[in-house]
Amino acid sequence: MDEPICPAPDEMTFGDALEELEGIVSALESGQLELEESLTCYQRGVSLLQALQAKLEGAQQKVTALIGELEGEAGPPEE
């Protein structure tokens, strides 16, 4: 039987990646997986976590840039 093809974590939406990661954590916490399956799930989880962190950092940079633009438009504070 072929392994299911999973999308690359960086190609997934934030919500989909987070949902999959939560499922992996639940599966690992259940203690019902074989060692090999646990390792595979753990590796996938690490990839998902890295992609999620990158997406959060990108969003934070965008917010910081937008705040900078807003502050620039407001001009210096009046005394």
mmJSON file of the N, C-alpha and C atoms, coordinates in Angstrom:
{"data_MODEL":{"atom_site":{
"group_PDB":["ATOM","ATOM","ATOM","ATOM","ATOM","ATOM","ATOM","ATOM","ATOM","ATOM","ATOM","ATOM","ATOM","ATOM","ATOM","ATOM","ATOM","ATOM","ATOM","ATOM","ATOM","ATOM","ATOM","ATOM","ATOM","ATOM","ATOM","ATOM","ATOM","ATOM","ATOM","ATOM","ATOM","ATOM","ATOM","ATOM","ATOM","ATOM","ATOM","ATOM","ATOM","ATOM","ATOM","ATOM","ATOM","ATOM","ATOM","ATOM","ATOM","ATOM","ATOM","ATOM","ATOM","ATOM","ATOM","ATOM","ATOM","ATOM","ATOM","ATOM","ATOM","ATOM","ATOM","ATOM","ATOM","ATOM","ATOM","ATOM","ATOM","ATOM","ATOM","ATOM","ATOM","ATOM","ATOM","ATOM","ATOM","ATOM","ATOM","ATOM","ATOM","ATOM","ATOM","ATOM","ATOM","ATOM","ATOM","ATOM","ATOM","ATOM","ATOM","ATOM","ATOM","ATOM","ATOM","ATOM","ATOM","ATOM","ATOM","ATOM","ATOM","ATOM","ATOM","ATOM","ATOM","ATOM","ATOM","ATOM","ATOM","ATOM","ATOM","ATOM","ATOM","ATOM","ATOM","ATOM","ATOM","ATOM","ATOM","ATOM","ATOM","ATOM","ATOM","ATOM","ATOM","ATOM","ATOM","ATOM","ATOM","ATOM","ATOM","ATOM","ATOM","ATOM","ATOM","ATOM","ATOM","ATOM","ATOM","ATOM","ATOM","ATOM","ATOM","ATOM","ATOM","ATOM","ATOM","ATOM","ATOM","ATOM","ATOM","ATOM","ATOM","ATOM","ATOM","ATOM","ATOM","ATOM","ATOM","ATOM","ATOM","ATOM","ATOM","ATOM","ATOM","ATOM","ATOM","ATOM","ATOM","ATOM","ATOM","ATOM","ATOM","ATOM","ATOM","ATOM","ATOM","ATOM","ATOM","ATOM","ATOM","ATOM","ATOM","ATOM","ATOM","ATOM","ATOM","ATOM","ATOM","ATOM","ATOM","ATOM","ATOM","ATOM","ATOM","ATOM","ATOM","ATOM","ATOM","ATOM","ATOM","ATOM","ATOM","ATOM","ATOM","ATOM","ATOM","ATOM","ATOM","ATOM","ATOM","ATOM","ATOM","ATOM","ATOM","ATOM","ATOM","ATOM","ATOM","ATOM","ATOM","ATOM","ATOM","ATOM","ATOM","ATOM","ATOM","ATOM","ATOM","ATOM","ATOM","ATOM","ATOM","ATOM","ATOM","ATOM","ATOM"],
"id":[1,2,3,4,5,6,7,8,9,10,11,12,13,14,15,16,17,18,19,20,21,22,23,24,25,26,27,28,29,30,31,32,33,34,35,36,37,38,39,40,41,42,43,44,45,46,47,48,49,50,51,52,53,54,55,56,57,58,59,60,61,62,63,64,65,66,67,68,69,70,71,72,73,74,75,76,77,78,79,80,81,82,83,84,85,86,87,88,89,90,91,92,93,94,95,96,97,98,99,100,101,102,103,104,105,106,107,108,109,110,111,112,113,114,115,116,117,118,119,120,121,122,123,124,125,126,127,128,129,130,131,132,133,134,135,136,137,138,139,140,141,142,143,144,145,146,147,148,149,150,151,152,153,154,155,156,157,158,159,160,161,162,163,164,165,166,167,168,169,170,171,172,173,174,175,176,177,178,179,180,181,182,183,184,185,186,187,188,189,190,191,192,193,194,195,196,197,198,199,200,201,202,203,204,205,206,207,208,209,210,211,212,213,214,215,216,217,218,219,220,221,222,223,224,225,226,227,228,229,230,231,232,233,234,235,236,237],
"type_symbol":["N","C","C","N","C","C","N","C","C","N","C","C","N","C","C","N","C","C","N","C","C","N","C","C","N","C","C","N","C","C","N","C","C","N","C","C","N","C","C","N","C","C","N","C","C","N","C","C","N","C","C","N","C","C","N","C","C","N","C","C","N","C","C","N","C","C","N","C","C","N","C","C","N","C","C","N","C","C","N","C","C","N","C","C","N","C","C","N","C","C","N","C","C","N","C","C","N","C","C","N","C","C","N","C","C","N","C","C","N","C","C","N","C","C","N","C","C","N","C","C","N","C","C","N","C","C","N","C","C","N","C","C","N","C","C","N","C","C","N","C","C","N","C","C","N","C","C","N","C","C","N","C","C","N","C","C","N","C","C","N","C","C","N","C","C","N","C","C","N","C","C","N","C","C","N","C","C","N","C","C","N","C","C","N","C","C","N","C","C","N","C","C","N","C","C","N","C","C","N","C","C","N","C","C","N","C","C","N","C","C","N","C","C","N","C","C","N","C","C","N","C","C","N","C","C","N","C","C","N","C","C","N","C","C","N","C","C"],
"label_atom_id":["N","CA","C","N","CA","C","N","CA","C","N","CA","C","N","CA","C","N","CA","C","N","CA","C","N","CA","C","N","CA","C","N","CA","C","N","CA","C","N","CA","C","N","CA","C","N","CA","C","N","CA","C","N","CA","C","N","CA","C","N","CA","C","N","CA","C","N","CA","C","N","CA","C","N","CA","C","N","CA","C","N","CA","C","N","CA","C","N","CA","C","N","CA","C","N","CA","C","N","CA","C","N","CA","C","N","CA","C","N","CA","C","N","CA","C","N","CA","C","N","CA","C","N","CA","C","N","CA","C","N","CA","C","N","CA","C","N","CA","C","N","CA","C","N","CA","C","N","CA","C","N","CA","C","N","CA","C","N","CA","C","N","CA","C","N","CA","C","N","CA","C","N","CA","C","N","CA","C","N","CA","C","N","CA","C","N","CA","C","N","CA","C","N","CA","C","N","CA","C","N","CA","C","N","CA","C","N","CA","C","N","CA","C","N","CA","C","N","CA","C","N","CA","C","N","CA","C","N","CA","C","N","CA","C","N","CA","C","N","CA","C","N","CA","C","N","CA","C","N","CA","C","N","CA","C","N","CA","C","N","CA","C","N","CA","C","N","CA","C","N","CA","C","N","CA","C"],
"label_alt_id":[null,null,null,null,null,null,null,null,null,null,null,null,null,null,null,null,null,null,null,null,null,null,null,null,null,null,null,null,null,null,null,null,null,null,null,null,null,null,null,null,null,null,null,null,null,null,null,null,null,null,null,null,null,null,null,null,null,null,null,null,null,null,null,null,null,null,null,null,null,null,null,null,null,null,null,null,null,null,null,null,null,null,null,null,null,null,null,null,null,null,null,null,null,null,null,null,null,null,null,null,null,null,null,null,null,null,null,null,null,null,null,null,null,null,null,null,null,null,null,null,null,null,null,null,null,null,null,null,null,null,null,null,null,null,null,null,null,null,null,null,null,null,null,null,null,null,null,null,null,null,null,null,null,null,null,null,null,null,null,null,null,null,null,null,null,null,null,null,null,null,null,null,null,null,null,null,null,null,null,null,null,null,null,null,null,null,null,null,null,null,null,null,null,null,null,null,null,null,null,null,null,null,null,null,null,null,null,null,null,null,null,null,null,null,null,null,null,null,null,null,null,null,null,null,null,null,null,null,null,null,null,null,null,null,null,null,null],
"label_comp_id":["MET","MET","MET","ASP","ASP","ASP","GLU","GLU","GLU","PRO","PRO","PRO","ILE","ILE","ILE","CYS","CYS","CYS","PRO","PRO","PRO","ALA","ALA","ALA","PRO","PRO","PRO","ASP","ASP","ASP","GLU","GLU","GLU","MET","MET","MET","THR","THR","THR","PHE","PHE","PHE","GLY","GLY","GLY","ASP","ASP","ASP","ALA","ALA","ALA","LEU","LEU","LEU","GLU","GLU","GLU","GLU","GLU","GLU","LEU","LEU","LEU","GLU","GLU","GLU","GLY","GLY","GLY","ILE","ILE","ILE","VAL","VAL","VAL","SER","SER","SER","ALA","ALA","ALA","LEU","LEU","LEU","GLU","GLU","GLU","SER","SER","SER","GLY","GLY","GLY","GLN","GLN","GLN","LEU","LEU","LEU","GLU","GLU","GLU","LEU","LEU","LEU","GLU","GLU","GLU","GLU","GLU","GLU","SER","SER","SER","LEU","LEU","LEU","THR","THR","THR","CYS","CYS","CYS","TYR","TYR","TYR","GLN","GLN","GLN","ARG","ARG","ARG","GLY","GLY","GLY","VAL","VAL","VAL","SER","SER","SER","LEU","LEU","LEU","LEU","LEU","LEU","GLN","GLN","GLN","ALA","ALA","ALA","LEU","LEU","LEU","GLN","GLN","GLN","ALA","ALA","ALA","LYS","LYS","LYS","LEU","LEU","LEU","GLU","GLU","GLU","GLY","GLY","GLY","ALA","ALA","ALA","GLN","GLN","GLN","GLN","GLN","GLN","LYS","LYS","LYS","VAL","VAL","VAL","THR","THR","THR","ALA","ALA","ALA","LEU","LEU","LEU","ILE","ILE","ILE","GLY","GLY","GLY","GLU","GLU","GLU","LEU","LEU","LEU","GLU","GLU","GLU","GLY","GLY","GLY","GLU","GLU","GLU","ALA","ALA","ALA","GLY","GLY","GLY","PRO","PRO","PRO","PRO","PRO","PRO","GLU","GLU","GLU","GLU","GLU","GLU"],
"label_asym_id":["A","A","A","A","A","A","A","A","A","A","A","A","A","A","A","A","A","A","A","A","A","A","A","A","A","A","A","A","A","A","A","A","A","A","A","A","A","A","A","A","A","A","A","A","A","A","A","A","A","A","A","A","A","A","A","A","A","A","A","A","A","A","A","A","A","A","A","A","A","A","A","A","A","A","A","A","A","A","A","A","A","A","A","A","A","A","A","A","A","A","A","A","A","A","A","A","A","A","A","A","A","A","A","A","A","A","A","A","A","A","A","A","A","A","A","A","A","A","A","A","A","A","A","A","A","A","A","A","A","A","A","A","A","A","A","A","A","A","A","A","A","A","A","A","A","A","A","A","A","A","A","A","A","A","A","A","A","A","A","A","A","A","A","A","A","A","A","A","A","A","A","A","A","A","A","A","A","A","A","A","A","A","A","A","A","A","A","A","A","A","A","A","A","A","A","A","A","A","A","A","A","A","A","A","A","A","A","A","A","A","A","A","A","A","A","A","A","A","A","A","A","A","A","A","A","A","A","A","A","A","A","A","A","A","A","A","A"],
"label_entity_id":["1","1","1","1","1","1","1","1","1","1","1","1","1","1","1","1","1","1","1","1","1","1","1","1","1","1","1","1","1","1","1","1","1","1","1","1","1","1","1","1","1","1","1","1","1","1","1","1","1","1","1","1","1","1","1","1","1","1","1","1","1","1","1","1","1","1","1","1","1","1","1","1","1","1","1","1","1","1","1","1","1","1","1","1","1","1","1","1","1","1","1","1","1","1","1","1","1","1","1","1","1","1","1","1","1","1","1","1","1","1","1","1","1","1","1","1","1","1","1","1","1","1","1","1","1","1","1","1","1","1","1","1","1","1","1","1","1","1","1","1","1","1","1","1","1","1","1","1","1","1","1","1","1","1","1","1","1","1","1","1","1","1","1","1","1","1","1","1","1","1","1","1","1","1","1","1","1","1","1","1","1","1","1","1","1","1","1","1","1","1","1","1","1","1","1","1","1","1","1","1","1","1","1","1","1","1","1","1","1","1","1","1","1","1","1","1","1","1","1","1","1","1","1","1","1","1","1","1","1","1","1","1","1","1","1","1","1"],
"label_seq_id":[1,1,1,2,2,2,3,3,3,4,4,4,5,5,5,6,6,6,7,7,7,8,8,8,9,9,9,10,10,10,11,11,11,12,12,12,13,13,13,14,14,14,15,15,15,16,16,16,17,17,17,18,18,18,19,19,19,20,20,20,21,21,21,22,22,22,23,23,23,24,24,24,25,25,25,26,26,26,27,27,27,28,28,28,29,29,29,30,30,30,31,31,31,32,32,32,33,33,33,34,34,34,35,35,35,36,36,36,37,37,37,38,38,38,39,39,39,40,40,40,41,41,41,42,42,42,43,43,43,44,44,44,45,45,45,46,46,46,47,47,47,48,48,48,49,49,49,50,50,50,51,51,51,52,52,52,53,53,53,54,54,54,55,55,55,56,56,56,57,57,57,58,58,58,59,59,59,60,60,60,61,61,61,62,62,62,63,63,63,64,64,64,65,65,65,66,66,66,67,67,67,68,68,68,69,69,69,70,70,70,71,71,71,72,72,72,73,73,73,74,74,74,75,75,75,76,76,76,77,77,77,78,78,78,79,79,79],
"pdbx_PDB_ins_code":[null,null,null,null,null,null,null,null,null,null,null,null,null,null,null,null,null,null,null,null,null,null,null,null,null,null,null,null,null,null,null,null,null,null,null,null,null,null,null,null,null,null,null,null,null,null,null,null,null,null,null,null,null,null,null,null,null,null,null,null,null,null,null,null,null,null,null,null,null,null,null,null,null,null,null,null,null,null,null,null,null,null,null,null,null,null,null,null,null,null,null,null,null,null,null,null,null,null,null,null,null,null,null,null,null,null,null,null,null,null,null,null,null,null,null,null,null,null,null,null,null,null,null,null,null,null,null,null,null,null,null,null,null,null,null,null,null,null,null,null,null,null,null,null,null,null,null,null,null,null,null,null,null,null,null,null,null,null,null,null,null,null,null,null,null,null,null,null,null,null,null,null,null,null,null,null,null,null,null,null,null,null,null,null,null,null,null,null,null,null,null,null,null,null,null,null,null,null,null,null,null,null,null,null,null,null,null,null,null,null,null,null,null,null,null,null,null,null,null,null,null,null,null,null,null,null,null,null,null,null,null,null,null,null,null,null,null],
"Cartn_x":[0.848,0.0,0.888,0.549,1.339,1.063,2.105,1.951,1.099,0.233,-0.543,0.393,0.075,0.889,0.387,1.256,0.914,1.495,0.758,1.312,2.5,3.4,4.542,4.008,4.555,4.049,4.033,5.032,5.066,4.052,3.404,2.37,0.968,0.896,-0.4,-0.815,-2.123,-2.569,-2.17,-2.138,-1.78,-2.74,-4.026,-5.036,-4.917,-4.673,-4.539,-3.299,-2.187,-0.95,-1.12,-1.773,-1.995,-2.905,-3.944,-4.861,-4.137,-3.296,-2.546,-1.571,-0.909,0.028,-0.691,-1.862,-2.647,-3.013,-3.342,-3.651,-2.442,-1.273,-0.045,0.262,0.114,0.369,-0.574,-1.833,-2.804,-2.419,-2.019,-1.635,-0.412,0.569,1.778,1.471,0.609,0.256,-0.559,-1.238,-2.074,-1.243,-0.015,0.841,0.456,-0.4,-0.892,-0.084,0.869,1.62,2.834,3.197,4.441,5.604,6.792,7.96,8.217,8.198,8.486,7.453,6.201,5.131,5.269,5.658,5.88,6.981,8.068,9.183,8.762,8.009,7.533,6.62,5.707,4.798,5.571,6.56,7.351,8.091,8.674,9.38,8.428,7.247,6.247,5.844,5.687,5.326,6.376,7.643,8.724,8.663,8.434,8.32,7.142,6.03,4.858,5.124,5.771,6.077,6.989,7.992,8.899,8.151,7.254,6.465,5.539,4.92,4.03,4.807,5.983,6.799,7.197,7.527,7.889,6.698,5.514,4.312,4.024,4.199,3.985,5.0,6.25,7.276,6.972,6.511,6.127,4.974,3.988,2.843,3.274,4.179,4.667,5.422,6.208,6.918,5.947,4.883,3.88,3.187,2.83,2.171,3.109,4.375,5.349,5.482,5.51,5.608,4.37,3.198,1.956,1.909,2.355,2.381,3.341,4.478,5.435,4.843,4.078,3.422,2.402,1.63,0.623,1.267,2.336,3.028,3.66,4.152,4.721,3.679,2.464,1.379,0.896,0.977,0.48,1.389,2.656,3.584,4.049,4.935,5.443,4.351,4.43,3.407,3.482,2.309,2.263,2.48,3.121,3.373,2.416],
"Cartn_y":[-1.182,0.0,1.236,2.214,3.433,4.361,5.126,6.137,7.281,7.864,9.013,10.195,10.933,12.087,13.279,13.82,14.977,16.217,17.311,18.546,19.023,19.718,20.295,21.305,21.304,22.211,23.681,24.123,25.532,25.868,24.857,25.083,25.034,24.691,24.575,25.918,26.07,27.259,27.106,28.216,28.185,27.272,27.434,26.649,25.159,24.791,23.373,22.766,23.51,23.012,22.862,23.823,23.761,22.588,22.383,21.274,19.925,19.792,18.545,18.35,19.424,19.329,18.907,19.457,19.078,17.594,17.09,15.68,14.798,15.251,14.51,14.458,15.59,15.632,14.667,14.673,13.763,12.304,11.994,10.617,10.19,11.074,10.747,10.596,11.448,11.374,10.132,9.576,8.403,7.173,7.137,5.989,4.752,4.886,3.743,3.486,4.361,4.22,3.332,2.627,1.863,2.847,2.392,3.252,3.943,3.191,3.762,4.828,4.527,5.478,6.729,6.548,7.682,8.583,7.975,8.771,9.536,8.87,9.54,10.711,10.483,11.547,12.692,12.352,13.378,14.238,13.599,14.35,15.268,14.779,15.604,16.777,16.496,17.543,18.639,18.249,19.236,20.1,19.482,20.245,21.214,20.743,21.612,22.77,22.483,23.525,24.592,24.165,25.125,25.996,25.392,26.16,27.14,26.709,27.596,28.773,28.51,29.585,30.578,30.081,30.968,31.829,31.228,32.001,33.076,32.745,33.734,34.873,34.539,35.575,36.485,35.902,36.705,37.634,37.125,37.953,39.076,38.761,39.778,40.881,40.505,41.506,42.402,41.816,42.61,43.59,43.127,43.999,45.133,44.82,45.839,46.878,46.417,47.341,48.221,47.626,48.41,49.454,49.074,50.033,51.17,50.823,51.848,52.804,52.267,53.115,54.037,53.499,54.309,55.418,55.096,56.093,57.149,56.747,57.698,58.646,58.145,58.967,59.964,59.593,60.46,61.668,61.56,62.652,62.745,63.698,63.833,64.329,63.924,64.38,65.88,66.489,67.933,68.22,69.345,69.734,70.797],
"Cartn_z":[0.0,0.0,0.0,-0.823,-0.932,0.239,0.626,1.668,1.122,1.936,1.464,1.193,0.15,-0.203,0.588,1.417,2.241,1.595,1.616,1.055,1.882,1.221,1.929,2.94,4.153,5.181,4.76,3.998,3.61,2.52,1.958,0.954,1.565,2.849,3.531,4.122,4.335,5.052,6.517,7.225,8.638,9.403,9.138,9.846,9.574,8.317,7.982,8.628,8.603,9.21,10.722,11.349,12.79,13.145,12.36,12.605,12.49,11.46,11.306,12.465,12.877,13.995,15.275,15.52,16.698,16.65,15.461,15.302,15.58,15.135,15.378,16.868,17.538,18.978,19.706,19.333,19.959,19.726,18.492,18.168,18.962,19.076,19.829,21.319,21.843,23.257,23.594,22.6,22.854,23.2,22.729,22.992,22.204,21.216,20.45,19.171,18.852,17.61,17.81,16.75,16.749,16.683,17.048,17.096,15.758,14.673,13.356,12.98,13.273,12.972,13.848,15.089,15.989,15.466,14.99,14.453,13.206,12.339,11.125,11.481,12.407,12.842,13.485,14.305,14.98,13.951,12.945,11.899,11.148,10.835,10.152,11.05,12.338,13.278,13.353,13.336,13.367,12.109,10.957,9.705,9.75,10.277,10.39,11.34,12.463,13.435,12.833,12.089,11.451,10.451,9.673,8.701,9.408,10.498,11.255,11.843,12.382,12.935,11.845,10.664,9.55,9.139,9.1,8.743,9.792,11.067,12.127,12.042,11.773,11.635,10.453,9.348,8.185,8.492,9.209,9.584,10.524,11.45,12.381,11.635,10.644,9.854,9.095,8.559,7.84,8.786,9.978,10.957,11.359,11.595,11.961,10.848,9.588,8.456,8.364,8.569,8.52,9.629,10.817,11.925,11.605,11.016,10.618,9.594,8.651,7.652,8.306,9.228,9.91,10.726,11.418,12.219,11.329,10.162,9.211,8.648,8.416,7.899,8.947,10.203,11.256,11.443,11.064,11.245,12.679,12.952,14.302,15.25,16.514,17.466,17.679,17.821,18.056,19.536,19.781,21.182,21.62],
"occupancy":[1.0,1.0,1.0,1.0,1.0,1.0,1.0,1.0,1.0,1.0,1.0,1.0,1.0,1.0,1.0,1.0,1.0,1.0,1.0,1.0,1.0,1.0,1.0,1.0,1.0,1.0,1.0,1.0,1.0,1.0,1.0,1.0,1.0,1.0,1.0,1.0,1.0,1.0,1.0,1.0,1.0,1.0,1.0,1.0,1.0,1.0,1.0,1.0,1.0,1.0,1.0,1.0,1.0,1.0,1.0,1.0,1.0,1.0,1.0,1.0,1.0,1.0,1.0,1.0,1.0,1.0,1.0,1.0,1.0,1.0,1.0,1.0,1.0,1.0,1.0,1.0,1.0,1.0,1.0,1.0,1.0,1.0,1.0,1.0,1.0,1.0,1.0,1.0,1.0,1.0,1.0,1.0,1.0,1.0,1.0,1.0,1.0,1.0,1.0,1.0,1.0,1.0,1.0,1.0,1.0,1.0,1.0,1.0,1.0,1.0,1.0,1.0,1.0,1.0,1.0,1.0,1.0,1.0,1.0,1.0,1.0,1.0,1.0,1.0,1.0,1.0,1.0,1.0,1.0,1.0,1.0,1.0,1.0,1.0,1.0,1.0,1.0,1.0,1.0,1.0,1.0,1.0,1.0,1.0,1.0,1.0,1.0,1.0,1.0,1.0,1.0,1.0,1.0,1.0,1.0,1.0,1.0,1.0,1.0,1.0,1.0,1.0,1.0,1.0,1.0,1.0,1.0,1.0,1.0,1.0,1.0,1.0,1.0,1.0,1.0,1.0,1.0,1.0,1.0,1.0,1.0,1.0,1.0,1.0,1.0,1.0,1.0,1.0,1.0,1.0,1.0,1.0,1.0,1.0,1.0,1.0,1.0,1.0,1.0,1.0,1.0,1.0,1.0,1.0,1.0,1.0,1.0,1.0,1.0,1.0,1.0,1.0,1.0,1.0,1.0,1.0,1.0,1.0,1.0,1.0,1.0,1.0,1.0,1.0,1.0,1.0,1.0,1.0,1.0,1.0,1.0,1.0,1.0,1.0,1.0,1.0,1.0],
"B_iso_or_equiv":[0.0,0.0,0.0,0.0,0.0,0.0,0.0,0.0,0.0,0.0,0.0,0.0,0.0,0.0,0.0,0.0,0.0,0.0,0.0,0.0,0.0,0.0,0.0,0.0,0.0,0.0,0.0,0.0,0.0,0.0,0.0,0.0,0.0,0.0,0.0,0.0,0.0,0.0,0.0,0.0,0.0,0.0,0.0,0.0,0.0,0.0,0.0,0.0,0.0,0.0,0.0,0.0,0.0,0.0,0.0,0.0,0.0,0.0,0.0,0.0,0.0,0.0,0.0,0.0,0.0,0.0,0.0,0.0,0.0,0.0,0.0,0.0,0.0,0.0,0.0,0.0,0.0,0.0,0.0,0.0,0.0,0.0,0.0,0.0,0.0,0.0,0.0,0.0,0.0,0.0,0.0,0.0,0.0,0.0,0.0,0.0,0.0,0.0,0.0,0.0,0.0,0.0,0.0,0.0,0.0,0.0,0.0,0.0,0.0,0.0,0.0,0.0,0.0,0.0,0.0,0.0,0.0,0.0,0.0,0.0,0.0,0.0,0.0,0.0,0.0,0.0,0.0,0.0,0.0,0.0,0.0,0.0,0.0,0.0,0.0,0.0,0.0,0.0,0.0,0.0,0.0,0.0,0.0,0.0,0.0,0.0,0.0,0.0,0.0,0.0,0.0,0.0,0.0,0.0,0.0,0.0,0.0,0.0,0.0,0.0,0.0,0.0,0.0,0.0,0.0,0.0,0.0,0.0,0.0,0.0,0.0,0.0,0.0,0.0,0.0,0.0,0.0,0.0,0.0,0.0,0.0,0.0,0.0,0.0,0.0,0.0,0.0,0.0,0.0,0.0,0.0,0.0,0.0,0.0,0.0,0.0,0.0,0.0,0.0,0.0,0.0,0.0,0.0,0.0,0.0,0.0,0.0,0.0,0.0,0.0,0.0,0.0,0.0,0.0,0.0,0.0,0.0,0.0,0.0,0.0,0.0,0.0,0.0,0.0,0.0,0.0,0.0,0.0,0.0,0.0,0.0,0.0,0.0,0.0,0.0,0.0,0.0],
"pdbx_formal_charge":[null,null,null,null,null,null,null,null,null,null,null,null,null,null,null,null,null,null,null,null,null,null,null,null,null,null,null,null,null,null,null,null,null,null,null,null,null,null,null,null,null,null,null,null,null,null,null,null,null,null,null,null,null,null,null,null,null,null,null,null,null,null,null,null,null,null,null,null,null,null,null,null,null,null,null,null,null,null,null,null,null,null,null,null,null,null,null,null,null,null,null,null,null,null,null,null,null,null,null,null,null,null,null,null,null,null,null,null,null,null,null,null,null,null,null,null,null,null,null,null,null,null,null,null,null,null,null,null,null,null,null,null,null,null,null,null,null,null,null,null,null,null,null,null,null,null,null,null,null,null,null,null,null,null,null,null,null,null,null,null,null,null,null,null,null,null,null,null,null,null,null,null,null,null,null,null,null,null,null,null,null,null,null,null,null,null,null,null,null,null,null,null,null,null,null,null,null,null,null,null,null,null,null,null,null,null,null,null,null,null,null,null,null,null,null,null,null,null,null,null,null,null,null,null,null,null,null,null,null,null,null,null,null,null,null,null,null],
"auth_seq_id":[1,1,1,2,2,2,3,3,3,4,4,4,5,5,5,6,6,6,7,7,7,8,8,8,9,9,9,10,10,10,11,11,11,12,12,12,13,13,13,14,14,14,15,15,15,16,16,16,17,17,17,18,18,18,19,19,19,20,20,20,21,21,21,22,22,22,23,23,23,24,24,24,25,25,25,26,26,26,27,27,27,28,28,28,29,29,29,30,30,30,31,31,31,32,32,32,33,33,33,34,34,34,35,35,35,36,36,36,37,37,37,38,38,38,39,39,39,40,40,40,41,41,41,42,42,42,43,43,43,44,44,44,45,45,45,46,46,46,47,47,47,48,48,48,49,49,49,50,50,50,51,51,51,52,52,52,53,53,53,54,54,54,55,55,55,56,56,56,57,57,57,58,58,58,59,59,59,60,60,60,61,61,61,62,62,62,63,63,63,64,64,64,65,65,65,66,66,66,67,67,67,68,68,68,69,69,69,70,70,70,71,71,71,72,72,72,73,73,73,74,74,74,75,75,75,76,76,76,77,77,77,78,78,78,79,79,79],
"auth_comp_id":["MET","MET","MET","ASP","ASP","ASP","GLU","GLU","GLU","PRO","PRO","PRO","ILE","ILE","ILE","CYS","CYS","CYS","PRO","PRO","PRO","ALA","ALA","ALA","PRO","PRO","PRO","ASP","ASP","ASP","GLU","GLU","GLU","MET","MET","MET","THR","THR","THR","PHE","PHE","PHE","GLY","GLY","GLY","ASP","ASP","ASP","ALA","ALA","ALA","LEU","LEU","LEU","GLU","GLU","GLU","GLU","GLU","GLU","LEU","LEU","LEU","GLU","GLU","GLU","GLY","GLY","GLY","ILE","ILE","ILE","VAL","VAL","VAL","SER","SER","SER","ALA","ALA","ALA","LEU","LEU","LEU","GLU","GLU","GLU","SER","SER","SER","GLY","GLY","GLY","GLN","GLN","GLN","LEU","LEU","LEU","GLU","GLU","GLU","LEU","LEU","LEU","GLU","GLU","GLU","GLU","GLU","GLU","SER","SER","SER","LEU","LEU","LEU","THR","THR","THR","CYS","CYS","CYS","TYR","TYR","TYR","GLN","GLN","GLN","ARG","ARG","ARG","GLY","GLY","GLY","VAL","VAL","VAL","SER","SER","SER","LEU","LEU","LEU","LEU","LEU","LEU","GLN","GLN","GLN","ALA","ALA","ALA","LEU","LEU","LEU","GLN","GLN","GLN","ALA","ALA","ALA","LYS","LYS","LYS","LEU","LEU","LEU","GLU","GLU","GLU","GLY","GLY","GLY","ALA","ALA","ALA","GLN","GLN","GLN","GLN","GLN","GLN","LYS","LYS","LYS","VAL","VAL","VAL","THR","THR","THR","ALA","ALA","ALA","LEU","LEU","LEU","ILE","ILE","ILE","GLY","GLY","GLY","GLU","GLU","GLU","LEU","LEU","LEU","GLU","GLU","GLU","GLY","GLY","GLY","GLU","GLU","GLU","ALA","ALA","ALA","GLY","GLY","GLY","PRO","PRO","PRO","PRO","PRO","PRO","GLU","GLU","GLU","GLU","GLU","GLU"],
"auth_asym_id":["A","A","A","A","A","A","A","A","A","A","A","A","A","A","A","A","A","A","A","A","A","A","A","A","A","A","A","A","A","A","A","A","A","A","A","A","A","A","A","A","A","A","A","A","A","A","A","A","A","A","A","A","A","A","A","A","A","A","A","A","A","A","A","A","A","A","A","A","A","A","A","A","A","A","A","A","A","A","A","A","A","A","A","A","A","A","A","A","A","A","A","A","A","A","A","A","A","A","A","A","A","A","A","A","A","A","A","A","A","A","A","A","A","A","A","A","A","A","A","A","A","A","A","A","A","A","A","A","A","A","A","A","A","A","A","A","A","A","A","A","A","A","A","A","A","A","A","A","A","A","A","A","A","A","A","A","A","A","A","A","A","A","A","A","A","A","A","A","A","A","A","A","A","A","A","A","A","A","A","A","A","A","A","A","A","A","A","A","A","A","A","A","A","A","A","A","A","A","A","A","A","A","A","A","A","A","A","A","A","A","A","A","A","A","A","A","A","A","A","A","A","A","A","A","A","A","A","A","A","A","A","A","A","A","A","A","A"],
"auth_atom_id":["N","CA","C","N","CA","C","N","CA","C","N","CA","C","N","CA","C","N","CA","C","N","CA","C","N","CA","C","N","CA","C","N","CA","C","N","CA","C","N","CA","C","N","CA","C","N","CA","C","N","CA","C","N","CA","C","N","CA","C","N","CA","C","N","CA","C","N","CA","C","N","CA","C","N","CA","C","N","CA","C","N","CA","C","N","CA","C","N","CA","C","N","CA","C","N","CA","C","N","CA","C","N","CA","C","N","CA","C","N","CA","C","N","CA","C","N","CA","C","N","CA","C","N","CA","C","N","CA","C","N","CA","C","N","CA","C","N","CA","C","N","CA","C","N","CA","C","N","CA","C","N","CA","C","N","CA","C","N","CA","C","N","CA","C","N","CA","C","N","CA","C","N","CA","C","N","CA","C","N","CA","C","N","CA","C","N","CA","C","N","CA","C","N","CA","C","N","CA","C","N","CA","C","N","CA","C","N","CA","C","N","CA","C","N","CA","C","N","CA","C","N","CA","C","N","CA","C","N","CA","C","N","CA","C","N","CA","C","N","CA","C","N","CA","C","N","CA","C","N","CA","C","N","CA","C","N","CA","C","N","CA","C","N","CA","C","N","CA","C","N","CA","C","N","CA","C"],
"pdbx_PDB_model_num":[1,1,1,1,1,1,1,1,1,1,1,1,1,1,1,1,1,1,1,1,1,1,1,1,1,1,1,1,1,1,1,1,1,1,1,1,1,1,1,1,1,1,1,1,1,1,1,1,1,1,1,1,1,1,1,1,1,1,1,1,1,1,1,1,1,1,1,1,1,1,1,1,1,1,1,1,1,1,1,1,1,1,1,1,1,1,1,1,1,1,1,1,1,1,1,1,1,1,1,1,1,1,1,1,1,1,1,1,1,1,1,1,1,1,1,1,1,1,1,1,1,1,1,1,1,1,1,1,1,1,1,1,1,1,1,1,1,1,1,1,1,1,1,1,1,1,1,1,1,1,1,1,1,1,1,1,1,1,1,1,1,1,1,1,1,1,1,1,1,1,1,1,1,1,1,1,1,1,1,1,1,1,1,1,1,1,1,1,1,1,1,1,1,1,1,1,1,1,1,1,1,1,1,1,1,1,1,1,1,1,1,1,1,1,1,1,1,1,1,1,1,1,1,1,1,1,1,1,1,1,1,1,1,1,1,1,1]
}}}
